[in-house]
Amino acid sequence: MHIAFWDYLMQHRILLIYLAVVNILTIIVFGVDKMNAKSNRQRVRIVTLLGLAFIGGSVGALIGMYGFHHKTKKAYFTVGVPLILLMQVVVLFYVMNMGM
């Protein structure tokens, strides 16, 4: 059993780059949605925010949520995003140990 996530990501640079890009994008989208909320402009859809978390941006979603104090009172974010992150860690752990 291996739990060296960083070593695995360093061996699979494409995955590391993908995760970095999607997490940065997720932080940006959370920030844009917060600014739009303050300015009474059109908001980013909830499914888009949660979708970005689901496709690998869960760490960025957590940073965006608590960094911008955005969506922190919504249960589907405060519970959903950590559960998505947990699921992603379990999947990564599984893939690492299956030799993929």
N, C-alpha and C positions, 0 to 999 in steps of 0.2 A: 504494500500500500504506500502510495506516494501522496504527500500533501504539500509539496514544494510548488505552489502555484506560480511564483515568480520565475523559477527555473523553467517551468513548462512554457510560460508565456515568452520567455526569451528564446526558446527553441522554436516557437511558432510566432514569428514576428508579425505575420499578416494578421493574426488574431489580436495581438497586442495593439497594432496600429488601428484596427477596426474598433476595438473597445475604447481606445483613447479618443478617436474621432466621434463616435456616437455619444460618449459621455460629455465631451466638450459641447457638442451640438445640443444635448439635452439641457445642460446648464444654461446655455444661451436662450433656448426656447422658454425655459422657466422664467428667466429674467425678462424676456420680451412680454410674456403673458402678465407678469407682475406690473410692468410699466403700462401695458394696455389696460389693466384693471384700474390703476390709479387715474388714468386719463379718460376713462369711459369710452375706450375704443373697442373694436372687435377683438374678442378673446380667442386664444388658442383652445381648440376643442379638448375636452378631458380625455377622449380616446387617443388623441395625438400625444398628450403628455404621458399617459400610461403606456401607450404603444412604444414610445421611445425608451421608456424604462424596460419594457419587456424585451426589446431587441438588443439589449446589452447596456443600456444607459441607466441602470438602476443606481449606481453610485453617483452619477451626475444628477439624477433626480433627487436623491437625498441631499446632496450639496445644494442644489437649486432650491429645494423646499426650505431648508433651514437657513441657508445663506441669505435668501431673499424674504424669508418669513412668509412663504407663499404656499397655500394649500395645506397648511399644518393643522387646520381644524377639521379637515375632511377625512373621515375614517377610511375611505377607499384609497387615500394616499398614505396616511400615517400607518395603516396596516398593510395595504396592498403593495407599496413599494418595497418595504423590508421583506415581505414574503416573496416578491419577485427576485430580490437579491439573494435570498436564501435558496430559492429554486435554481438560480444560475450557478451558485457555488456548488450545489449538489451535482448538477449536470457536469460542470467542469471537473469536479472530483471524480465522477464516474468516467468521463472521457479520458482523463489522465491515467487512470488505473486500468483501462481497457486497452491501452496501447494505441490509441487513435492519434 
